[in-house]
Amino acid sequence: MDLLDTLTDKGLRRELPTREEALAVLATTDDELLDVVAAAGRVRRQWFGRRVKLNYLVNLKSGLCPEDCSYCSQRLGSKAEILKYTWLKPDQAAEAAAAGVAGGAKRVCLVASGRGPTDRDIDRVADTIAAIKGADEQVEVCACLGLLSDNQAERLKAAGADAYNHNLNTSESTYGDITTTHTYADRVDTVAKAHGAGLSACSGLIAGMGESDEDLVDVVFALRELDPDSVPVNFLIPFEGTPLAEEWNLTPQRCLRILAMVRFVCPDIEVRIAGGREVHLRSMQPLGLHIANSIFLGDYLTSEGQAGQADLDMIKDAGFEVEGAEQTTLPRHRVTASAGGCGEASACGDQNDDTAHACGTGGGCGPCGGHQPDAAAATEDDEARTDLVRVRRRGAGTELAPNA
Protein backbone atom coordinates (compact mmCIF):
# COMPACT_ATOMS: atom_id res chain seq x y z
CA MET A 1 0.00 0.00 0.00
CA ASP A 2 1.69 3.22 -1.18
CA LEU A 3 0.28 5.31 1.68
CA LEU A 4 1.66 3.05 4.39
CA ASP A 5 5.04 2.66 2.68
CA THR A 6 5.29 6.44 2.47
CA LEU A 7 4.26 6.95 6.11
CA THR A 8 6.66 4.27 7.32
CA ASP A 9 9.57 5.80 5.42
CA LYS A 10 8.73 9.23 6.77
CA GLY A 11 8.45 7.90 10.31
CA LEU A 12 11.83 6.20 10.11
CA ARG A 13 13.30 9.53 8.99
CA ARG A 14 11.34 11.58 11.56
CA GLU A 15 9.64 13.43 8.74
CA LEU A 16 6.20 14.91 9.33
CA PRO A 17 3.42 13.46 7.15
CA THR A 18 1.02 15.73 5.35
CA ARG A 19 -2.44 16.41 6.75
CA GLU A 20 -3.89 14.48 3.81
CA GLU A 21 -1.79 11.44 4.70
CA ALA A 22 -2.84 11.64 8.35
CA LEU A 23 -6.49 11.87 7.35
CA ALA A 24 -6.03 8.90 5.02
CA VAL A 25 -4.90 6.73 7.94
CA LEU A 26 -8.19 7.44 9.72
CA ALA A 27 -10.08 6.58 6.53
CA THR A 28 -8.51 3.14 6.04
CA THR A 29 -10.84 0.13 6.08
CA ASP A 30 -10.98 -2.73 8.53
CA ASP A 31 -9.50 -4.96 5.81
CA GLU A 32 -6.40 -2.74 5.91
CA LEU A 33 -6.20 -2.51 9.69
CA LEU A 34 -3.43 -5.05 10.31
CA ASP A 35 -1.34 -3.41 7.58
CA VAL A 36 -1.80 -0.06 9.33
CA VAL A 37 -0.77 -1.55 12.69
CA ALA A 38 2.25 -3.24 11.12
CA ALA A 39 3.41 -0.03 9.45
CA ALA A 40 3.05 2.01 12.65
CA GLY A 41 4.75 -0.84 14.50
CA ARG A 42 7.86 -0.52 12.33
CA VAL A 43 8.13 3.14 13.27
CA ARG A 44 7.53 2.37 16.96
CA ARG A 45 10.26 -0.30 17.01
CA GLN A 46 12.73 1.97 15.22
CA TRP A 47 12.65 4.51 18.05
CA PHE A 48 11.51 2.50 21.09
CA GLY A 49 12.31 -1.14 20.41
CA ARG A 50 9.96 -3.53 22.19
CA ARG A 51 9.93 -1.69 25.50
CA VAL A 52 6.72 -0.57 27.22
CA LYS A 53 6.89 2.21 29.77
CA LEU A 54 4.49 1.87 32.70
CA ASN A 55 2.94 4.93 34.33
CA TYR A 56 0.86 5.13 37.49
CA LEU A 57 -1.77 7.72 38.46
CA VAL A 58 -2.23 9.08 41.97
CA ASN A 59 -5.28 11.32 42.31
CA LEU A 60 -4.22 13.79 45.01
CA LYS A 61 -7.55 15.63 45.15
CA SER A 62 -10.69 14.19 43.63
CA GLY A 63 -13.89 15.88 42.46
CA LEU A 64 -15.45 19.25 43.21
CA CYS A 65 -13.78 21.05 40.32
CA PRO A 66 -15.06 24.52 39.29
CA GLU A 67 -14.34 23.93 35.58
CA ASP A 68 -17.05 22.68 33.19
CA CYS A 69 -15.16 20.27 30.91
CA SER A 70 -17.93 18.16 29.39
CA TYR A 71 -15.94 14.90 29.38
CA CYS A 72 -14.90 15.03 33.02
CA SER A 73 -16.56 13.21 35.90
CA GLN A 74 -15.05 15.76 38.32
CA ARG A 75 -16.52 18.80 36.53
CA LEU A 76 -18.74 21.48 37.97
CA GLY A 77 -22.25 20.04 38.18
CA SER A 78 -21.18 16.43 37.58
CA LYS A 79 -23.62 13.87 38.93
CA ALA A 80 -21.17 11.00 38.46
CA GLU A 81 -20.89 9.02 41.68
CA ILE A 82 -17.13 9.27 41.96
CA LEU A 83 -14.87 9.47 44.99
CA LYS A 84 -14.58 13.01 46.37
CA TYR A 85 -11.84 14.03 48.77
CA THR A 86 -9.47 16.90 49.49
CA TRP A 87 -5.68 16.78 49.31
CA LEU A 88 -3.96 13.56 50.29
CA LYS A 89 -1.13 14.01 52.78
CA PRO A 90 2.38 13.46 51.37
CA ASP A 91 2.79 10.13 53.17
CA GLN A 92 -0.58 8.91 51.85
CA ALA A 93 0.35 9.90 48.30
CA ALA A 94 3.78 8.30 48.63
CA GLU A 95 2.18 5.07 49.85
CA ALA A 96 -0.16 5.09 46.85
CA ALA A 97 2.73 5.78 44.48
CA ALA A 98 4.75 2.93 45.99
CA ALA A 99 2.06 0.45 44.94
CA GLY A 100 2.48 1.47 41.31
CA VAL A 101 6.27 1.41 41.49
CA ALA A 102 6.15 -2.06 43.03
CA GLY A 103 4.07 -3.15 40.04
CA GLY A 104 6.71 -1.92 37.60
CA ALA A 105 5.72 1.71 37.02
CA LYS A 106 8.57 3.97 36.05
CA ARG A 107 6.62 7.22 36.26
CA VAL A 108 4.12 8.44 38.84
CA CYS A 109 1.66 11.11 37.75
CA LEU A 110 0.34 13.30 40.55
CA VAL A 111 -3.04 14.74 39.61
CA ALA A 112 -5.31 17.20 41.40
CA SER A 113 -8.70 18.44 40.29
CA GLY A 114 -9.25 22.15 39.93
CA ARG A 115 -8.61 25.07 37.61
CA GLY A 116 -5.02 25.35 38.73
CA PRO A 117 -2.84 25.23 41.85
CA THR A 118 -2.45 27.94 44.45
CA ASP A 119 0.99 28.65 45.83
CA ARG A 120 0.03 26.58 48.89
CA ASP A 121 -0.92 23.72 46.57
CA ILE A 122 2.53 23.87 44.98
CA ASP A 123 4.02 23.54 48.48
CA ARG A 124 1.84 20.47 49.10
CA VAL A 125 2.92 18.86 45.85
CA ALA A 126 6.57 19.69 46.56
CA ASP A 127 6.31 17.87 49.89
CA THR A 128 4.68 14.91 48.12
CA ILE A 129 7.42 14.77 45.49
CA ALA A 130 10.02 14.76 48.26
CA ALA A 131 8.24 11.87 49.99
CA ILE A 132 8.04 9.82 46.78
CA LYS A 133 11.62 10.44 45.72
CA GLY A 134 12.82 9.89 49.25
CA ALA A 135 11.56 6.32 48.94
CA ASP A 136 12.95 5.83 45.41
CA GLU A 137 15.00 8.57 43.77
CA GLN A 138 14.79 6.94 40.33
CA VAL A 139 11.02 7.35 40.09
CA GLU A 140 9.95 9.91 37.50
CA VAL A 141 7.32 12.30 38.81
CA CYS A 142 4.91 14.12 36.51
CA ALA A 143 2.66 16.78 38.02
CA CYS A 144 -0.78 17.36 36.59
CA LEU A 145 -2.39 20.26 38.43
CA GLY A 146 -4.22 22.40 35.89
CA LEU A 147 -3.42 25.85 34.54
CA LEU A 148 -0.11 27.19 35.83
CA SER A 149 0.59 30.74 36.95
CA ASP A 150 3.93 32.46 36.55
CA ASN A 151 6.85 30.80 38.37
CA GLN A 152 4.84 27.75 39.43
CA ALA A 153 6.49 25.49 36.85
CA GLU A 154 9.90 26.65 38.07
CA ARG A 155 8.92 25.82 41.64
CA LEU A 156 7.80 22.32 40.62
CA LYS A 157 11.07 21.80 38.77
CA ALA A 158 13.04 22.90 41.84
CA ALA A 159 10.98 20.52 43.98
CA GLY A 160 12.11 17.58 41.84
CA ALA A 161 9.28 17.19 39.32
CA ASP A 162 10.49 15.71 36.05
CA ALA A 163 7.49 16.49 33.87
CA TYR A 164 4.22 18.37 33.66
CA ASN A 165 1.08 17.10 31.96
CA HIS A 166 -1.53 19.36 30.45
CA ASN A 167 -3.55 18.01 27.53
CA LEU A 168 -4.92 19.99 24.60
CA ASN A 169 -7.69 17.38 24.37
CA THR A 170 -9.28 18.49 21.09
CA SER A 171 -8.83 20.92 18.24
CA GLU A 172 -8.77 24.66 18.79
CA SER A 173 -11.84 25.12 16.57
CA THR A 174 -14.02 22.81 18.68
CA TYR A 175 -12.53 23.48 22.09
CA GLY A 176 -15.28 25.90 23.08
CA ASP A 177 -17.85 23.15 22.50
CA ILE A 178 -16.48 21.06 25.37
CA THR A 179 -15.27 23.70 27.83
CA THR A 180 -16.28 27.31 28.48
CA THR A 181 -14.49 28.14 31.74
CA HIS A 182 -11.03 28.32 30.16
CA THR A 183 -9.66 28.43 26.63
CA TYR A 184 -7.52 26.38 24.30
CA ALA A 185 -4.96 29.18 24.47
CA ASP A 186 -4.82 28.78 28.27
CA ARG A 187 -3.79 25.18 27.80
CA VAL A 188 -1.14 26.00 25.21
CA ASP A 189 0.23 28.64 27.58
CA THR A 190 0.58 26.13 30.41
CA VAL A 191 2.47 23.66 28.20
CA ALA A 192 4.77 26.51 27.20
CA LYS A 193 5.33 27.40 30.86
CA ALA A 194 6.31 23.80 31.63
CA HIS A 195 8.70 23.74 28.67
CA GLY A 196 10.20 27.06 29.68
CA ALA A 197 10.92 25.83 33.20
CA GLY A 198 12.84 22.83 31.90
CA LEU A 199 10.12 20.30 32.69
CA SER A 200 9.46 17.55 30.19
CA ALA A 201 6.14 18.41 28.57
CA CYS A 202 3.41 15.77 28.44
CA SER A 203 0.35 16.75 26.41
CA GLY A 204 -2.24 14.69 24.60
CA LEU A 205 -5.81 14.34 23.47
CA ILE A 206 -9.14 12.69 24.14
CA ALA A 207 -10.75 10.71 21.33
CA GLY A 208 -14.43 9.91 21.09
CA MET A 209 -16.12 13.20 21.94
CA GLY A 210 -17.92 13.41 18.62
CA GLU A 211 -15.23 15.37 16.81
CA SER A 212 -14.40 14.94 13.13
CA ASP A 213 -11.36 13.36 11.52
CA GLU A 214 -10.17 16.88 10.72
CA ASP A 215 -10.39 17.82 14.41
CA LEU A 216 -8.31 14.80 15.34
CA VAL A 217 -5.62 15.64 12.84
CA ASP A 218 -5.68 19.30 13.90
CA VAL A 219 -5.01 18.51 17.55
CA VAL A 220 -2.28 15.97 16.80
CA PHE A 221 -0.51 18.40 14.47
CA ALA A 222 -0.84 21.10 17.14
CA LEU A 223 0.71 18.73 19.67
CA ARG A 224 3.58 17.97 17.31
CA GLU A 225 4.19 21.73 17.04
CA LEU A 226 4.34 22.02 20.85
CA ASP A 227 6.97 19.25 20.80
CA PRO A 228 6.07 17.37 24.00
CA ASP A 229 8.15 14.38 25.04
CA SER A 230 5.03 12.28 25.59
CA VAL A 231 1.55 12.26 24.08
CA PRO A 232 -1.20 10.45 26.04
CA VAL A 233 -4.05 9.27 23.82
CA ASN A 234 -7.21 9.03 25.89
CA PHE A 235 -10.43 7.39 24.73
CA LEU A 236 -13.52 8.98 26.21
CA ILE A 237 -15.18 7.13 29.06
CA PRO A 238 -18.78 8.41 28.86
CA PHE A 239 -19.54 8.71 32.55
CA GLU A 240 -23.18 8.79 33.58
CA GLY A 241 -23.86 12.22 35.02
CA THR A 242 -21.71 14.13 32.50
CA PRO A 243 -22.81 15.90 29.27
CA LEU A 244 -20.98 13.35 27.11
CA ALA A 245 -22.54 10.30 28.76
CA GLU A 246 -24.13 9.18 25.48
CA GLU A 247 -21.04 9.64 23.28
CA TRP A 248 -20.21 6.02 22.46
CA ASN A 249 -18.46 6.70 19.16
CA LEU A 250 -15.46 4.39 19.26
CA THR A 251 -14.70 0.83 18.20
CA PRO A 252 -11.44 -1.07 18.78
CA GLN A 253 -10.60 -0.65 15.10
CA ARG A 254 -11.17 3.10 15.26
CA CYS A 255 -8.93 3.38 18.32
CA LEU A 256 -6.11 1.54 16.56
CA ARG A 257 -6.35 3.84 13.55
CA ILE A 258 -6.19 6.88 15.84
CA LEU A 259 -3.13 5.50 17.62
CA ALA A 260 -1.44 4.77 14.30
CA MET A 261 -2.11 8.30 13.04
CA VAL A 262 -0.58 9.73 16.22
CA ARG A 263 2.47 7.49 15.82
CA PHE A 264 3.05 8.58 12.23
CA VAL A 265 2.79 12.25 13.20
CA CYS A 266 4.88 11.78 16.36
CA PRO A 267 7.28 8.98 15.37
CA ASP A 268 9.97 9.55 18.02
CA ILE A 269 7.72 10.80 20.83
CA GLU A 270 6.45 8.61 23.66
CA VAL A 271 2.89 7.70 22.66
CA ARG A 272 0.87 6.52 25.65
CA ILE A 273 -2.40 4.61 25.59
CA ALA A 274 -4.16 6.35 28.44
CA GLY A 275 -7.69 6.33 29.82
CA GLY A 276 -10.38 4.23 28.20
CA ARG A 277 -8.26 1.51 26.61
CA GLU A 278 -10.02 -1.24 28.53
CA VAL A 279 -13.43 0.14 27.56
CA HIS A 280 -12.77 0.76 23.86
CA LEU A 281 -9.84 -1.42 22.75
CA ARG A 282 -11.02 -4.34 24.87
CA SER A 283 -9.58 -7.63 23.56
CA MET A 284 -7.52 -5.72 20.98
CA GLN A 285 -5.40 -3.96 23.59
CA PRO A 286 -2.29 -6.03 22.72
CA LEU A 287 -2.38 -4.69 19.15
CA GLY A 288 -2.15 -1.20 20.60
CA LEU A 289 1.24 -2.09 22.10
CA HIS A 290 2.60 -2.48 18.58
CA ILE A 291 1.89 1.23 18.06
CA ALA A 292 2.23 2.91 21.46
CA ASN A 293 5.23 2.43 23.75
CA SER A 294 3.62 3.47 27.02
CA ILE A 295 0.50 2.67 29.08
CA PHE A 296 -0.99 3.34 32.49
CA LEU A 297 -0.84 0.55 35.04
CA GLY A 298 -3.92 -0.21 37.12
CA ASP A 299 -6.69 2.30 37.80
CA TYR A 300 -7.21 5.82 36.48
CA LEU A 301 -8.33 8.97 38.25
CA THR A 302 -12.00 8.16 38.80
CA SER A 303 -12.46 4.94 36.84
CA GLU A 304 -11.13 1.43 37.26
CA GLY A 305 -8.68 -0.15 34.85
CA GLN A 306 -7.85 -3.81 34.48
CA ALA A 307 -5.70 -5.48 37.11
CA GLY A 308 -2.04 -4.53 37.07
CA GLN A 309 -1.00 -8.17 36.74
CA ALA A 310 -3.22 -8.49 33.69
CA ASP A 311 -1.34 -5.55 32.14
CA LEU A 312 2.00 -7.22 32.87
CA ASP A 313 0.80 -10.52 31.43
CA MET A 314 -0.50 -8.76 28.32
CA ILE A 315 2.86 -7.07 27.73
CA LYS A 316 4.75 -10.32 28.11
CA ASP A 317 2.33 -12.38 26.02
CA ALA A 318 2.51 -9.82 23.19
CA GLY A 319 6.30 -10.17 23.08
CA PHE A 320 7.18 -6.87 24.73
CA GLU A 321 9.13 -6.05 27.89
CA VAL A 322 8.58 -3.56 30.69
CA GLU A 323 10.99 -0.64 30.51
CA GLY A 324 13.32 -0.52 33.51
CA ALA A 325 14.22 2.49 35.62
CA GLU A 326 17.76 2.34 34.27
CA GLN A 327 16.61 2.53 30.64
CA THR A 328 16.12 5.74 28.70
CA THR A 329 12.63 6.17 27.27
CA LEU A 330 13.29 8.63 24.48
CA PRO A 331 15.66 8.22 21.54
CA ARG A 332 19.08 9.76 22.15
CA HIS A 333 18.51 12.72 19.83
CA ARG A 334 15.43 13.76 21.84
CA VAL A 335 17.14 13.28 25.21
CA THR A 336 19.98 15.51 24.05
CA ALA A 337 17.58 18.17 22.80
CA SER A 338 15.27 18.02 25.81
CA ALA A 339 15.93 20.24 28.78
CA GLY A 340 14.53 18.02 31.49
CA GLY A 341 15.26 14.57 30.20
CA CYS A 342 12.00 12.95 31.15
CA GLY A 343 13.19 10.41 28.68
CA GLU A 344 16.22 9.87 30.83
CA ALA A 345 16.17 7.22 33.47
CA SER A 346 14.71 9.80 35.78
CA ALA A 347 11.07 10.93 34.09
CA CYS A 348 0.36 10.86 32.71
CA GLY A 349 -4.65 8.89 31.82
CA ASP A 350 -7.99 8.89 33.09
CA GLN A 351 -9.43 11.00 30.34
CA ASN A 352 -10.59 13.07 33.20
CA ASP A 353 -7.64 14.98 32.16
CA ASP A 354 -8.62 16.01 35.09
CA THR A 355 -10.53 19.08 34.43
CA ALA A 356 -8.66 22.16 33.53
CA HIS A 357 -5.70 19.93 33.03
CA ALA A 358 -4.32 16.68 32.74
CA CYS A 359 -4.15 13.00 33.09
CA GLY A 360 -6.83 11.25 31.01
CA THR A 361 -10.08 9.03 32.79
CA GLY A 362 -11.57 8.09 29.91
CA GLY A 363 -7.25 10.18 30.98
CA GLY A 364 -3.31 11.63 30.74
CA CYS A 365 -0.19 11.41 32.37
CA GLY A 366 -3.14 13.65 33.86
CA PRO A 367 -6.20 13.81 30.28
CA CYS A 368 -10.25 13.23 20.56
CA GLY A 369 -11.48 10.22 18.08
CA GLY A 370 -14.10 11.14 15.66
CA HIS A 371 -16.10 8.59 13.81
CA GLN A 372 -16.86 7.53 10.28
CA PRO A 373 -20.38 6.59 9.33
CA ASP A 374 -19.37 3.18 8.00
CA ALA A 375 -17.02 1.74 10.58
CA ALA A 376 -16.45 3.96 13.57
CA ALA A 377 -19.53 4.31 15.70
CA ALA A 378 -21.15 1.53 17.62
CA THR A 379 -24.39 0.54 15.87
CA GLU A 380 -27.52 -1.21 17.02
CA ASP A 381 -25.91 -4.47 15.90
CA ASP A 382 -22.69 -3.64 17.77
CA GLU A 383 -23.97 -2.29 21.05
CA ALA A 384 -21.58 -0.22 23.18
CA ARG A 385 -20.21 -2.02 26.22
CA THR A 386 -21.39 0.46 28.81
CA ASP A 387 -21.00 -2.21 31.49
CA LEU A 388 -17.22 -1.73 31.30
CA VAL A 389 -17.36 1.71 32.93
CA ARG A 390 -16.62 1.25 36.61
CA VAL A 391 -16.11 4.07 39.07
CA ARG A 392 -12.90 3.74 41.09
CA ARG A 393 -13.54 2.66 44.69
CA ARG A 394 -10.01 1.56 45.65
CA GLY A 395 -6.51 2.94 45.89
CA ALA A 396 -5.75 6.61 46.62
CA GLY A 397 -8.29 8.25 48.88
CA THR A 398 -9.73 4.94 50.12
CA GLU A 399 -8.80 2.24 52.58
CA LEU A 400 -8.78 -0.41 49.86
CA ALA A 401 -5.63 -1.65 48.15
CA PRO A 402 -5.02 -0.48 44.57
CA ASN A 403 -5.03 -2.95 41.68
CA ALA A 404 -1.47 -2.19 40.47
PyMOL commands that set and color helices and strands:
alter all, ss='L'
color gray80, all
select helices_A, chain A and resi 2-12+19-26+30-48+90-102+119-135+152-159+172-178+184-196+213-226+252-265+277-280+282-289+308-317+332-337+386-388
alter helices_A, ss='H'
color red, helices_A
select strands_A, chain A and resi 51-61+107-112+140-144+163-165+200-202+205-207+230-235+270-273+294-296+321-322
alter strands_A, ss='S'
color yellow, strands_A
deselect
rebuild
show_as cartoon
